[in-house]
Amino acid sequence: MRFSSKKSELFALLSRVNNIVEKKSPQKIRTNVLIRAVDDRIELVGFDNEMTIAGSVAATVEENGETTVTAQKLFDIVRSLSSETDVVFHQTDNVLYVQAGSSKFQLVTLPVEDYPLPERYEFEQQFELPAVQLVDLLSRVKFSMATNDVRHYLNGLLLHFTPSAIIAVSTDGHRLSIAEIENNSDITDRKVIIPKKAIGEIINWLSGESDSLKIELSDTHIQFCYQQVEMTSALINAEYPAYESVIPSLSENPAIIPKATLKTALQRAKILSNEYGSGVSLSFSPWTLHLSAKNMDNEMAEDKIDMNYDGENMRIAFNINYLVDILDALSHDNVTMSVTDSQSSSLIYDTENDNARYVLMPMNI
């Protein structure tokens, strides 16, 4: 096998593949990336227990062939090279030689025959979506997925297809995030749960991209195809909670608050909040929101901001970090908070656009 490729093109694909390949494994070959050189392209394949990424870039191929090498080592080598260089590869026996200018490297290979390629799946449903629209949808709800929860369905994001909308939902039991876009696909009654790692990879991969991608679904897997790259992920096999039932109704007098002002006040309050709970108390009174936080040393922070509210006096406490996460996901200048009482969940959303909604449980502080 012998080929050369532009560092910039190779590195972009290798970065995607290396992100998911296992870094440590009792089976060394599971830490490897598969390299295929055929005609005028090279293909890279990597996988872990949940995901597979395969893609190709243009190359000058003098001799077709295939091999596997440690993904992290190859990634580190290519990353270290200057961006405009051509990288030359050739294999002799069980050694892959890598050269760029005066820099030379030798990597030990393992046989392709030993590489446990994941099976290919039959996808029964498919649709297309602009990459920017998918990234925006997922980014609005990604932060409230759970991590390592025993309720494994919470360690992922629900995509709910209805006749009119594609709804993205995530919750960790303390907060619930819901965002939706118009459904122009033929899939009108389906729910799938995508693992958290796959969601992160999709957002990192497609951020800044503007073309449409193809999304395919089987009973057990989902595949995202964009340009010359395919990413396949297992779906979480579980029933997602009935999220619709926990969305509170809009209160009679919701508060409209300047988002940036509220976020700044919360960040100041966090300085003296209890580090174990990061709680903040919000006291609503007509036209004014009072914030207070106190720590175990009895130190206190207080602040107040103007808002549009003409309801009854009310007090409720939230986790500061959870509330800031929601504010960061909103895209307009004002946030609407619908608060019923100190013990009930609150509904939060963009005042100018309610296609993303957030439900936040109160704290006792």
Contacts in CASP RR format, 6 or more apart in sequence:
PFRMAT RR
TARGET T0000
AUTHOR 0000-0000-0000
METHOD contacts of the structure
MODEL  1
MRFSSKKSELFALLSRVNNIVEKKSPQKIRTNVLIRAVDDRIELVGFDNE
MTIAGSVAATVEENGETTVTAQKLFDIVRSLSSETDVVFHQTDNVLYVQA
GSSKFQLVTLPVEDYPLPERYEFEQQFELPAVQLVDLLSRVKFSMATNDV
RHYLNGLLLHFTPSAIIAVSTDGHRLSIAEIENNSDITDRKVIIPKKAIG
EIINWLSGESDSLKIELSDTHIQFCYQQVEMTSALINAEYPAYESVIPSL
SENPAIIPKATLKTALQRAKILSNEYGSGVSLSFSPWTLHLSAKNMDNEM
AEDKIDMNYDGENMRIAFNINYLVDILDALSHDNVTMSVTDSQSSSLIYD
TENDNARYVLMPMNI
1 35 0 8 1.000
1 37 0 8 1.000
1 63 0 8 1.000
1 64 0 8 1.000
1 65 0 8 1.000
1 66 0 8 1.000
1 67 0 8 1.000
1 89 0 8 1.000
1 90 0 8 1.000
1 91 0 8 1.000
2 37 0 8 1.000
2 61 0 8 1.000
2 62 0 8 1.000
2 63 0 8 1.000
2 88 0 8 1.000
2 89 0 8 1.000
2 90 0 8 1.000
2 91 0 8 1.000
3 37 0 8 1.000
3 42 0 8 1.000
3 59 0 8 1.000
3 60 0 8 1.000
3 61 0 8 1.000
3 62 0 8 1.000
3 63 0 8 1.000
3 88 0 8 1.000
3 89 0 8 1.000
3 90 0 8 1.000
4 59 0 8 1.000
4 60 0 8 1.000
4 86 0 8 1.000
4 87 0 8 1.000
4 88 0 8 1.000
4 89 0 8 1.000
5 42 0 8 1.000
5 57 0 8 1.000
5 58 0 8 1.000
5 59 0 8 1.000
5 60 0 8 1.000
5 86 0 8 1.000
5 87 0 8 1.000
5 89 0 8 1.000
6 57 0 8 1.000
6 58 0 8 1.000
6 86 0 8 1.000
6 87 0 8 1.000
7 78 0 8 1.000
7 81 0 8 1.000
7 82 0 8 1.000
7 83 0 8 1.000
7 84 0 8 1.000
7 85 0 8 1.000
7 86 0 8 1.000
7 87 0 8 1.000
7 100 0 8 1.000
8 83 0 8 1.000
8 84 0 8 1.000
9 57 0 8 1.000
9 58 0 8 1.000
10 42 0 8 1.000
10 57 0 8 1.000
10 78 0 8 1.000
10 87 0 8 1.000
11 78 0 8 1.000
11 79 0 8 1.000
12 57 0 8 1.000
13 44 0 8 1.000
13 55 0 8 1.000
13 56 0 8 1.000
13 57 0 8 1.000
13 228 0 8 1.000
13 229 0 8 1.000
14 33 0 8 1.000
14 44 0 8 1.000
14 71 0 8 1.000
14 74 0 8 1.000
14 75 0 8 1.000
14 78 0 8 1.000
15 75 0 8 1.000
16 53 0 8 1.000
16 201 0 8 1.000
16 205 0 8 1.000
16 229 0 8 1.000
16 231 0 8 1.000
17 33 0 8 1.000
17 44 0 8 1.000
17 45 0 8 1.000
17 46 0 8 1.000
17 53 0 8 1.000
17 55 0 8 1.000
17 71 0 8 1.000
18 33 0 8 1.000
18 71 0 8 1.000
18 72 0 8 1.000
18 74 0 8 1.000
18 75 0 8 1.000
19 53 0 8 1.000
19 201 0 8 1.000
19 204 0 8 1.000
20 46 0 8 1.000
20 47 0 8 1.000
20 48 0 8 1.000
20 51 0 8 1.000
20 52 0 8 1.000
20 53 0 8 1.000
20 197 0 8 1.000
20 201 0 8 1.000
21 30 0 8 1.000
21 31 0 8 1.000
21 32 0 8 1.000
21 33 0 8 1.000
21 46 0 8 1.000
21 47 0 8 1.000
21 48 0 8 1.000
21 71 0 8 1.000
21 72 0 8 1.000
22 30 0 8 1.000
22 31 0 8 1.000
22 48 0 8 1.000
22 49 0 8 1.000
23 31 0 8 1.000
23 72 0 8 1.000
24 31 0 8 1.000
25 31 0 8 1.000
27 116 0 8 1.000
28 70 0 8 1.000
28 110 0 8 1.000
29 68 0 8 1.000
29 110 0 8 1.000
29 114 0 8 1.000
29 115 0 8 1.000
29 116 0 8 1.000
30 48 0 8 1.000
30 116 0 8 1.000
31 70 0 8 1.000
31 71 0 8 1.000
31 72 0 8 1.000
32 68 0 8 1.000
32 69 0 8 1.000
32 70 0 8 1.000
32 71 0 8 1.000
32 110 0 8 1.000
32 115 0 8 1.000
33 44 0 8 1.000
33 45 0 8 1.000
33 46 0 8 1.000
33 68 0 8 1.000
33 69 0 8 1.000
33 70 0 8 1.000
33 71 0 8 1.000
33 74 0 8 1.000
34 43 0 8 1.000
34 44 0 8 1.000
34 45 0 8 1.000
34 46 0 8 1.000
34 66 0 8 1.000
34 67 0 8 1.000
34 68 0 8 1.000
34 112 0 8 1.000
34 115 0 8 1.000
34 117 0 8 1.000
35 42 0 8 1.000
35 43 0 8 1.000
35 44 0 8 1.000
35 66 0 8 1.000
35 67 0 8 1.000
35 68 0 8 1.000
35 69 0 8 1.000
35 89 0 8 1.000
35 96 0 8 1.000
36 42 0 8 1.000
36 43 0 8 1.000
36 44 0 8 1.000
36 45 0 8 1.000
36 65 0 8 1.000
36 66 0 8 1.000
37 59 0 8 1.000
37 61 0 8 1.000
37 63 0 8 1.000
37 64 0 8 1.000
37 65 0 8 1.000
37 66 0 8 1.000
37 89 0 8 1.000
38 61 0 8 1.000
38 64 0 8 1.000
38 65 0 8 1.000
39 61 0 8 1.000
39 64 0 8 1.000
40 58 0 8 1.000
40 59 0 8 1.000
40 60 0 8 1.000
40 61 0 8 1.000
41 56 0 8 1.000
41 57 0 8 1.000
41 58 0 8 1.000
41 59 0 8 1.000
41 61 0 8 1.000
42 56 0 8 1.000
42 57 0 8 1.000
42 59 0 8 1.000
42 61 0 8 1.000
43 54 0 8 1.000
43 55 0 8 1.000
43 56 0 8 1.000
44 53 0 8 1.000
44 54 0 8 1.000
44 55 0 8 1.000
44 56 0 8 1.000
45 52 0 8 1.000
45 53 0 8 1.000
45 54 0 8 1.000
45 55 0 8 1.000
45 117 0 8 1.000
46 52 0 8 1.000
46 53 0 8 1.000
46 54 0 8 1.000
46 71 0 8 1.000
47 53 0 8 1.000
47 117 0 8 1.000
47 118 0 8 1.000
50 195 0 8 1.000
50 197 0 8 1.000
50 198 0 8 1.000
50 233 0 8 1.000
50 234 0 8 1.000
51 195 0 8 1.000
51 197 0 8 1.000
51 198 0 8 1.000
51 201 0 8 1.000
51 231 0 8 1.000
51 232 0 8 1.000
51 233 0 8 1.000
51 234 0 8 1.000
52 118 0 8 1.000
52 230 0 8 1.000
52 231 0 8 1.000
52 232 0 8 1.000
53 201 0 8 1.000
53 229 0 8 1.000
53 230 0 8 1.000
53 231 0 8 1.000
53 232 0 8 1.000
54 229 0 8 1.000
54 230 0 8 1.000
55 228 0 8 1.000
55 229 0 8 1.000
55 230 0 8 1.000
56 228 0 8 1.000
57 228 0 8 1.000
63 90 0 8 1.000
65 91 0 8 1.000
66 112 0 8 1.000
67 91 0 8 1.000
67 96 0 8 1.000
67 109 0 8 1.000
67 110 0 8 1.000
67 111 0 8 1.000
67 112 0 8 1.000
68 109 0 8 1.000
68 110 0 8 1.000
68 111 0 8 1.000
68 112 0 8 1.000
68 114 0 8 1.000
68 115 0 8 1.000
69 96 0 8 1.000
69 107 0 8 1.000
69 108 0 8 1.000
69 109 0 8 1.000
69 110 0 8 1.000
70 107 0 8 1.000
70 108 0 8 1.000
73 107 0 8 1.000
74 98 0 8 1.000
74 107 0 8 1.000
77 98 0 8 1.000
77 105 0 8 1.000
77 107 0 8 1.000
78 87 0 8 1.000
80 103 0 8 1.000
81 87 0 8 1.000
81 100 0 8 1.000
81 103 0 8 1.000
82 100 0 8 1.000
85 100 0 8 1.000
85 101 0 8 1.000
86 100 0 8 1.000
87 98 0 8 1.000
87 99 0 8 1.000
87 100 0 8 1.000
88 98 0 8 1.000
88 99 0 8 1.000
88 100 0 8 1.000
89 96 0 8 1.000
89 97 0 8 1.000
89 98 0 8 1.000
89 99 0 8 1.000
90 96 0 8 1.000
90 97 0 8 1.000
91 97 0 8 1.000
91 109 0 8 1.000
94 108 0 8 1.000
94 109 0 8 1.000
94 110 0 8 1.000
95 106 0 8 1.000
95 107 0 8 1.000
95 108 0 8 1.000
95 109 0 8 1.000
96 106 0 8 1.000
96 107 0 8 1.000
96 108 0 8 1.000
96 109 0 8 1.000
97 104 0 8 1.000
97 105 0 8 1.000
97 106 0 8 1.000
98 104 0 8 1.000
98 105 0 8 1.000
98 106 0 8 1.000
98 107 0 8 1.000
99 105 0 8 1.000
118 232 0 8 1.000
121 218 0 8 1.000
121 220 0 8 1.000
121 221 0 8 1.000
121 223 0 8 1.000
121 232 0 8 1.000
122 218 0 8 1.000
123 216 0 8 1.000
123 217 0 8 1.000
123 218 0 8 1.000
123 221 0 8 1.000
123 223 0 8 1.000
124 217 0 8 1.000
124 218 0 8 1.000
124 219 0 8 1.000
125 186 0 8 1.000
125 187 0 8 1.000
125 190 0 8 1.000
125 216 0 8 1.000
125 217 0 8 1.000
126 214 0 8 1.000
126 215 0 8 1.000
126 216 0 8 1.000
126 217 0 8 1.000
127 184 0 8 1.000
127 185 0 8 1.000
127 186 0 8 1.000
127 187 0 8 1.000
127 214 0 8 1.000
127 215 0 8 1.000
128 212 0 8 1.000
128 213 0 8 1.000
128 214 0 8 1.000
128 215 0 8 1.000
129 185 0 8 1.000
129 212 0 8 1.000
129 213 0 8 1.000
129 215 0 8 1.000
130 210 0 8 1.000
130 211 0 8 1.000
130 212 0 8 1.000
130 213 0 8 1.000
131 206 0 8 1.000
131 208 0 8 1.000
131 209 0 8 1.000
131 210 0 8 1.000
131 211 0 8 1.000
131 212 0 8 1.000
131 213 0 8 1.000
131 226 0 8 1.000
132 206 0 8 1.000
132 208 0 8 1.000
132 209 0 8 1.000
132 210 0 8 1.000
133 181 0 8 1.000
134 202 0 8 1.000
134 206 0 8 1.000
134 213 0 8 1.000
134 215 0 8 1.000
135 202 0 8 1.000
135 203 0 8 1.000
135 206 0 8 1.000
135 207 0 8 1.000
135 208 0 8 1.000
135 209 0 8 1.000
137 166 0 8 1.000
137 168 0 8 1.000
137 179 0 8 1.000
137 180 0 8 1.000
137 181 0 8 1.000
138 157 0 8 1.000
138 168 0 8 1.000
138 199 0 8 1.000
138 200 0 8 1.000
138 202 0 8 1.000
138 203 0 8 1.000
139 203 0 8 1.000
139 329 0 8 1.000
140 168 0 8 1.000
140 177 0 8 1.000
140 179 0 8 1.000
140 329 0 8 1.000
140 356 0 8 1.000
141 157 0 8 1.000
141 168 0 8 1.000
141 169 0 8 1.000
141 170 0 8 1.000
141 177 0 8 1.000
141 178 0 8 1.000
141 179 0 8 1.000
141 329 0 8 1.000
141 356 0 8 1.000
142 157 0 8 1.000
142 170 0 8 1.000
142 199 0 8 1.000
142 200 0 8 1.000
142 203 0 8 1.000
143 170 0 8 1.000
143 177 0 8 1.000
143 325 0 8 1.000
143 328 0 8 1.000
143 329 0 8 1.000
144 170 0 8 1.000
144 171 0 8 1.000
144 172 0 8 1.000
144 175 0 8 1.000
144 176 0 8 1.000
144 177 0 8 1.000
144 322 0 8 1.000
144 325 0 8 1.000
144 358 0 8 1.000
145 154 0 8 1.000
145 155 0 8 1.000
145 156 0 8 1.000
145 157 0 8 1.000
145 170 0 8 1.000
145 171 0 8 1.000
145 172 0 8 1.000
145 196 0 8 1.000
145 199 0 8 1.000
146 154 0 8 1.000
146 155 0 8 1.000
146 156 0 8 1.000
146 171 0 8 1.000
146 172 0 8 1.000
146 173 0 8 1.000
146 196 0 8 1.000
147 155 0 8 1.000
147 172 0 8 1.000
147 196 0 8 1.000
148 155 0 8 1.000
149 155 0 8 1.000
149 172 0 8 1.000
152 236 0 8 1.000
152 238 0 8 1.000
153 193 0 8 1.000
153 236 0 8 1.000
153 238 0 8 1.000
153 239 0 8 1.000
153 240 0 8 1.000
153 241 0 8 1.000
154 171 0 8 1.000
154 172 0 8 1.000
154 173 0 8 1.000
155 195 0 8 1.000
155 196 0 8 1.000
155 236 0 8 1.000
156 170 0 8 1.000
156 193 0 8 1.000
156 194 0 8 1.000
156 195 0 8 1.000
156 196 0 8 1.000
156 199 0 8 1.000
156 236 0 8 1.000
157 168 0 8 1.000
157 169 0 8 1.000
157 170 0 8 1.000
157 193 0 8 1.000
157 194 0 8 1.000
157 196 0 8 1.000
157 199 0 8 1.000
158 167 0 8 1.000
158 168 0 8 1.000
158 169 0 8 1.000
158 170 0 8 1.000
158 191 0 8 1.000
158 192 0 8 1.000
158 193 0 8 1.000
158 240 0 8 1.000
158 243 0 8 1.000
159 166 0 8 1.000
159 167 0 8 1.000
159 168 0 8 1.000
159 191 0 8 1.000
159 192 0 8 1.000
159 193 0 8 1.000
159 194 0 8 1.000
160 166 0 8 1.000
160 167 0 8 1.000
160 168 0 8 1.000
160 169 0 8 1.000
160 190 0 8 1.000
160 191 0 8 1.000
161 167 0 8 1.000
161 183 0 8 1.000
161 185 0 8 1.000
161 187 0 8 1.000
161 188 0 8 1.000
161 189 0 8 1.000
161 190 0 8 1.000
161 191 0 8 1.000
162 183 0 8 1.000
162 188 0 8 1.000
162 189 0 8 1.000
163 183 0 8 1.000
163 188 0 8 1.000
163 189 0 8 1.000
164 182 0 8 1.000
164 183 0 8 1.000
165 180 0 8 1.000
165 181 0 8 1.000
165 182 0 8 1.000
165 183 0 8 1.000
166 180 0 8 1.000
166 181 0 8 1.000
166 182 0 8 1.000
166 183 0 8 1.000
166 185 0 8 1.000
167 178 0 8 1.000
167 179 0 8 1.000
167 180 0 8 1.000
168 177 0 8 1.000
168 178 0 8 1.000
168 179 0 8 1.000
168 180 0 8 1.000
169 176 0 8 1.000
169 177 0 8 1.000
169 178 0 8 1.000
169 240 0 8 1.000
169 243 0 8 1.000
170 176 0 8 1.000
170 177 0 8 1.000
171 177 0 8 1.000
171 241 0 8 1.000
171 243 0 8 1.000
173 361 0 8 1.000
174 319 0 8 1.000
174 322 0 8 1.000
174 360 0 8 1.000
174 361 0 8 1.000
175 322 0 8 1.000
175 325 0 8 1.000
175 326 0 8 1.000
175 358 0 8 1.000
175 359 0 8 1.000
175 360 0 8 1.000
175 361 0 8 1.000
176 243 0 8 1.000
176 246 0 8 1.000
176 247 0 8 1.000
176 358 0 8 1.000
176 359 0 8 1.000
177 326 0 8 1.000
177 329 0 8 1.000
177 356 0 8 1.000
177 357 0 8 1.000
177 358 0 8 1.000
177 359 0 8 1.000
178 243 0 8 1.000
178 247 0 8 1.000
178 356 0 8 1.000
178 357 0 8 1.000
178 358 0 8 1.000
178 359 0 8 1.000
179 355 0 8 1.000
179 356 0 8 1.000
179 357 0 8 1.000
180 355 0 8 1.000
180 356 0 8 1.000
181 355 0 8 1.000
187 217 0 8 1.000
190 217 0 8 1.000
191 240 0 8 1.000
192 217 0 8 1.000
192 222 0 8 1.000
192 235 0 8 1.000
193 235 0 8 1.000
193 236 0 8 1.000
193 238 0 8 1.000
193 240 0 8 1.000
194 222 0 8 1.000
194 233 0 8 1.000
194 235 0 8 1.000
194 236 0 8 1.000
195 233 0 8 1.000
195 234 0 8 1.000
195 235 0 8 1.000
195 236 0 8 1.000
198 222 0 8 1.000
198 231 0 8 1.000
198 233 0 8 1.000
201 231 0 8 1.000
202 224 0 8 1.000
202 231 0 8 1.000
205 226 0 8 1.000
205 229 0 8 1.000
205 231 0 8 1.000
206 213 0 8 1.000
206 224 0 8 1.000
206 226 0 8 1.000
209 226 0 8 1.000
211 226 0 8 1.000
211 227 0 8 1.000
213 224 0 8 1.000
213 225 0 8 1.000
213 226 0 8 1.000
214 224 0 8 1.000
214 225 0 8 1.000
214 226 0 8 1.000
215 222 0 8 1.000
215 223 0 8 1.000
215 224 0 8 1.000
215 225 0 8 1.000
216 222 0 8 1.000
216 223 0 8 1.000
216 225 0 8 1.000
217 223 0 8 1.000
220 234 0 8 1.000
220 235 0 8 1.000
220 237 0 8 1.000
221 232 0 8 1.000
221 233 0 8 1.000
221 234 0 8 1.000
221 235 0 8 1.000
222 232 0 8 1.000
222 233 0 8 1.000
222 235 0 8 1.000
223 230 0 8 1.000
223 231 0 8 1.000
223 232 0 8 1.000
223 233 0 8 1.000
224 230 0 8 1.000
224 231 0 8 1.000
224 232 0 8 1.000
246 345 0 8 1.000
246 359 0 8 1.000
247 347 0 8 1.000
247 357 0 8 1.000
247 359 0 8 1.000
248 338 0 8 1.000
248 340 0 8 1.000
248 344 0 8 1.000
248 345 0 8 1.000
248 346 0 8 1.000
248 347 0 8 1.000
248 359 0 8 1.000
249 347 0 8 1.000
250 338 0 8 1.000
250 347 0 8 1.000
251 338 0 8 1.000
251 339 0 8 1.000
251 340 0 8 1.000
251 347 0 8 1.000
252 311 0 8 1.000
253 309 0 8 1.000
253 310 0 8 1.000
253 311 0 8 1.000
253 312 0 8 1.000
254 309 0 8 1.000
254 336 0 8 1.000
254 337 0 8 1.000
254 338 0 8 1.000
254 339 0 8 1.000
254 347 0 8 1.000
255 284 0 8 1.000
255 289 0 8 1.000
255 307 0 8 1.000
255 308 0 8 1.000
255 309 0 8 1.000
255 336 0 8 1.000
255 337 0 8 1.000
255 338 0 8 1.000
255 339 0 8 1.000
256 307 0 8 1.000
256 308 0 8 1.000
256 309 0 8 1.000
256 334 0 8 1.000
256 335 0 8 1.000
256 336 0 8 1.000
256 351 0 8 1.000
257 289 0 8 1.000
257 305 0 8 1.000
257 307 0 8 1.000
257 308 0 8 1.000
257 309 0 8 1.000
257 334 0 8 1.000
257 335 0 8 1.000
257 336 0 8 1.000
257 337 0 8 1.000
258 305 0 8 1.000
258 306 0 8 1.000
258 307 0 8 1.000
258 333 0 8 1.000
258 334 0 8 1.000
258 335 0 8 1.000
259 327 0 8 1.000
259 330 0 8 1.000
259 332 0 8 1.000
259 333 0 8 1.000
259 334 0 8 1.000
259 335 0 8 1.000
260 333 0 8 1.000
261 305 0 8 1.000
261 306 0 8 1.000
262 289 0 8 1.000
262 305 0 8 1.000
262 327 0 8 1.000
262 335 0 8 1.000
263 324 0 8 1.000
263 327 0 8 1.000
263 328 0 8 1.000
265 291 0 8 1.000
265 303 0 8 1.000
265 305 0 8 1.000
266 280 0 8 1.000
266 291 0 8 1.000
266 320 0 8 1.000
266 323 0 8 1.000
266 324 0 8 1.000
266 327 0 8 1.000
267 324 0 8 1.000
268 301 0 8 1.000
268 303 0 8 1.000
269 280 0 8 1.000
269 291 0 8 1.000
269 292 0 8 1.000
269 293 0 8 1.000
269 301 0 8 1.000
269 303 0 8 1.000
269 320 0 8 1.000
270 278 0 8 1.000
270 280 0 8 1.000
270 293 0 8 1.000
270 320 0 8 1.000
270 321 0 8 1.000
271 301 0 8 1.000
272 293 0 8 1.000
272 294 0 8 1.000
272 295 0 8 1.000
272 299 0 8 1.000
272 300 0 8 1.000
272 301 0 8 1.000
273 279 0 8 1.000
273 280 0 8 1.000
273 293 0 8 1.000
273 294 0 8 1.000
273 295 0 8 1.000
273 301 0 8 1.000
273 320 0 8 1.000
274 293 0 8 1.000
274 294 0 8 1.000
274 295 0 8 1.000
274 296 0 8 1.000
274 365 0 8 1.000
275 295 0 8 1.000
277 319 0 8 1.000
277 363 0 8 1.000
277 365 0 8 1.000
278 319 0 8 1.000
278 320 0 8 1.000
278 321 0 8 1.000
279 293 0 8 1.000
279 317 0 8 1.000
279 318 0 8 1.000
279 319 0 8 1.000
279 320 0 8 1.000
279 363 0 8 1.000
279 365 0 8 1.000
280 291 0 8 1.000
280 292 0 8 1.000
280 293 0 8 1.000
280 317 0 8 1.000
280 318 0 8 1.000
280 319 0 8 1.000
280 320 0 8 1.000
280 323 0 8 1.000
281 291 0 8 1.000
281 292 0 8 1.000
281 293 0 8 1.000
281 315 0 8 1.000
281 316 0 8 1.000
281 317 0 8 1.000
281 365 0 8 1.000
282 289 0 8 1.000
282 290 0 8 1.000
282 291 0 8 1.000
282 315 0 8 1.000
282 316 0 8 1.000
282 317 0 8 1.000
282 318 0 8 1.000
282 339 0 8 1.000
283 289 0 8 1.000
283 290 0 8 1.000
283 291 0 8 1.000
283 292 0 8 1.000
283 313 0 8 1.000
283 314 0 8 1.000
283 315 0 8 1.000
284 309 0 8 1.000
284 311 0 8 1.000
284 312 0 8 1.000
284 313 0 8 1.000
284 314 0 8 1.000
284 315 0 8 1.000
284 316 0 8 1.000
284 339 0 8 1.000
285 309 0 8 1.000
285 313 0 8 1.000
286 309 0 8 1.000
286 310 0 8 1.000
286 311 0 8 1.000
287 306 0 8 1.000
287 307 0 8 1.000
287 308 0 8 1.000
287 309 0 8 1.000
287 310 0 8 1.000
288 304 0 8 1.000
288 305 0 8 1.000
288 306 0 8 1.000
288 307 0 8 1.000
288 309 0 8 1.000
289 304 0 8 1.000
289 305 0 8 1.000
289 306 0 8 1.000
289 307 0 8 1.000
289 309 0 8 1.000
290 302 0 8 1.000
290 303 0 8 1.000
290 304 0 8 1.000
291 301 0 8 1.000
291 302 0 8 1.000
291 303 0 8 1.000
291 304 0 8 1.000
291 305 0 8 1.000
292 300 0 8 1.000
292 301 0 8 1.000
292 302 0 8 1.000
292 303 0 8 1.000
293 300 0 8 1.000
293 301 0 8 1.000
293 320 0 8 1.000
294 300 0 8 1.000
294 301 0 8 1.000
294 365 0 8 1.000
314 339 0 8 1.000
314 341 0 8 1.000
314 342 0 8 1.000
315 342 0 8 1.000
316 339 0 8 1.000
316 341 0 8 1.000
316 342 0 8 1.000
316 346 0 8 1.000
316 362 0 8 1.000
317 342 0 8 1.000
317 362 0 8 1.000
317 363 0 8 1.000
317 364 0 8 1.000
317 365 0 8 1.000
318 346 0 8 1.000
318 360 0 8 1.000
318 362 0 8 1.000
318 363 0 8 1.000
319 363 0 8 1.000
322 360 0 8 1.000
323 348 0 8 1.000
323 360 0 8 1.000
326 335 0 8 1.000
326 348 0 8 1.000
326 358 0 8 1.000
326 360 0 8 1.000
327 335 0 8 1.000
329 356 0 8 1.000
329 358 0 8 1.000
330 349 0 8 1.000
330 350 0 8 1.000
330 356 0 8 1.000
331 350 0 8 1.000
331 353 0 8 1.000
332 350 0 8 1.000
332 351 0 8 1.000
332 352 0 8 1.000
332 353 0 8 1.000
333 351 0 8 1.000
333 352 0 8 1.000
334 350 0 8 1.000
334 351 0 8 1.000
334 352 0 8 1.000
335 348 0 8 1.000
335 349 0 8 1.000
335 350 0 8 1.000
335 351 0 8 1.000
336 348 0 8 1.000
336 349 0 8 1.000
336 350 0 8 1.000
336 351 0 8 1.000
336 354 0 8 1.000
337 346 0 8 1.000
337 347 0 8 1.000
337 348 0 8 1.000
338 346 0 8 1.000
338 347 0 8 1.000
338 348 0 8 1.000
339 346 0 8 1.000
340 346 0 8 1.000
342 362 0 8 1.000
343 362 0 8 1.000
344 362 0 8 1.000
345 359 0 8 1.000
345 360 0 8 1.000
345 361 0 8 1.000
345 362 0 8 1.000
346 359 0 8 1.000
346 360 0 8 1.000
346 362 0 8 1.000
347 357 0 8 1.000
347 358 0 8 1.000
347 359 0 8 1.000
348 357 0 8 1.000
348 358 0 8 1.000
348 359 0 8 1.000
348 360 0 8 1.000
349 356 0 8 1.000
349 357 0 8 1.000
349 358 0 8 1.000
350 356 0 8 1.000
END
